[in-house]
Amino acid sequence: MWGMRRPLGELEATVMDRMWSYHRPASVRDVLEDLRREREIAYTTVMTVMDKLHTKGLLRREPVGRAYVYEPVATKEAYSAELMRHALAAGGNRAATLVHFLERLTPEEAAALEAALQVVPPGSRRP
């Protein structure tokens, strides 16, 4: 789906979390002002990170005046699901990897998995 096969770096993840939380397009300045509530950070740093996230296919952007407004290409949940698919594929034996994963589920995670399987039963998904 996206060119990403590894988790995001710390600042990339922070920026994406902010972008997902807005539920609307945002400028570099919007993200900068938000981040500056918690840390000192330069405009150019945020601009570079957002440009990299655009290049990686996680943000789309539209020109507005002399700047861009950005928005996530997909939801946080869709991004996380893609990471999980890549991790499963990289695990070698998929069945063994899934068994190890299932053994480590908390009761809450197991209940969430059961609920998800009611929504999308095995075999009903696209290839």
C-alpha positions as CSV (number, residue, x, y, z in Angstrom):
1,M,0.0,0.0,0.0
2,W,2.5,2.6,1.1
3,G,6.3,2.5,0.6
4,M,6.6,2.0,4.4
5,R,7.8,-1.3,5.7
6,R,9.3,-0.1,9.0
7,P,7.7,1.8,11.9
8,L,8.1,5.6,11.8
9,G,10.9,7.5,13.6
10,E,9.9,9.2,16.8
11,L,9.4,12.7,15.3
12,E,7.6,11.2,12.2
13,A,5.3,9.3,14.5
14,T,4.6,12.4,16.6
15,V,3.7,14.4,13.5
16,M,1.5,11.6,12.1
17,D,-0.3,11.3,15.5
18,R,-1.0,15.0,15.4
19,M,-2.2,14.9,11.8
20,W,-4.5,11.9,12.6
21,S,-5.9,13.8,15.6
22,Y,-6.9,16.9,13.6
23,H,-9.4,15.1,11.3
24,R,-8.8,18.0,8.8
25,P,-6.0,19.3,6.6
26,A,-3.2,21.1,8.4
27,S,-0.2,23.3,7.5
28,V,3.3,23.0,8.8
29,R,2.6,26.0,11.0
30,D,-0.4,24.3,12.5
31,V,1.7,21.3,13.5
32,L,4.6,23.5,14.6
33,E,2.4,25.5,17.0
34,D,0.9,22.3,18.4
35,L,4.4,20.7,18.9
36,R,5.8,23.9,20.5
37,R,3.4,23.4,23.4
38,E,5.6,20.5,24.4
39,R,9.1,21.1,23.0
40,E,11.3,23.6,21.2
41,I,11.3,22.8,17.5
42,A,12.2,24.7,14.4
43,Y,9.7,25.4,11.5
44,T,12.2,23.9,9.1
45,T,12.4,20.7,11.1
46,V,8.6,20.2,11.0
47,M,8.6,21.1,7.3
48,T,11.3,18.6,6.5
49,V,9.5,15.8,8.4
50,M,6.2,16.6,6.8
51,D,7.9,16.6,3.3
52,K,9.4,13.2,4.1
53,L,6.0,11.8,5.2
54,H,4.6,13.1,1.9
55,T,7.4,11.4,-0.1
56,K,6.8,8.2,1.8
57,G,3.1,8.3,0.8
58,L,1.7,8.9,4.3
59,L,0.6,12.5,3.7
60,R,-0.9,14.1,0.7
61,R,-0.6,17.9,0.2
62,E,-2.2,20.7,-1.7
63,P,-0.7,24.1,-2.4
64,V,-2.5,27.0,-0.6
65,G,-0.8,30.3,-1.3
66,R,2.9,29.9,-0.8
67,A,2.7,26.9,1.5
68,Y,1.0,23.4,1.5
69,V,-1.7,22.0,3.6
70,Y,-1.3,18.3,4.4
71,E,-3.7,15.5,5.3
72,P,-3.1,11.8,6.0
73,V,-3.6,9.4,3.1
74,A,-5.1,6.8,5.4
75,T,-6.3,6.4,9.0
76,K,-4.0,5.5,11.8
77,E,-5.8,2.1,12.0
78,A,-5.2,1.4,8.3
79,Y,-1.5,2.3,8.6
80,S,-1.2,0.1,11.7
81,A,-2.8,-2.8,9.9
82,E,-0.4,-2.4,7.0
83,L,2.5,-2.5,9.4
84,M,1.1,-5.7,10.9
85,R,0.8,-7.3,7.5
86,H,4.4,-6.5,6.7
87,A,5.5,-7.9,10.0
88,L,3.6,-11.1,9.4
89,A,5.1,-11.5,6.0
90,A,8.6,-10.9,7.4
91,G,8.1,-13.5,10.1
92,G,8.9,-16.4,7.8
93,N,6.4,-19.1,8.8
94,R,3.1,-17.2,8.9
95,A,1.2,-19.9,10.8
96,A,3.9,-20.1,13.5
97,T,4.1,-16.3,13.7
98,L,0.3,-16.1,14.2
99,V,0.4,-18.7,16.9
100,H,3.0,-16.8,18.8
101,F,1.0,-13.6,18.3
102,L,-2.3,-15.2,19.5
103,E,-0.5,-16.7,22.6
104,R,0.4,-13.2,23.7
105,L,-3.0,-11.5,23.3
106,T,-4.6,-10.0,26.4
107,P,-8.2,-10.9,27.1
108,E,-9.2,-7.5,25.8
109,E,-7.2,-7.9,22.6
110,A,-8.7,-11.4,22.1
111,A,-12.2,-10.0,22.5
112,A,-11.3,-7.2,19.9
113,L,-10.0,-9.9,17.5
114,E,-13.2,-12.0,17.9
115,A,-15.3,-8.9,17.3
116,A,-13.3,-8.0,14.2
117,L,-13.7,-11.6,12.9
118,Q,-17.5,-11.1,13.2
119,V,-17.3,-8.0,11.0
120,V,-14.9,-9.5,8.5
121,P,-15.1,-13.3,8.7
122,P,-12.1,-15.4,7.2
123,G,-12.5,-15.9,3.5
124,S,-14.6,-12.8,2.9
125,R,-11.6,-10.5,2.4
126,R,-10.1,-9.4,-0.9
127,P,-7.0,-11.3,-2.0
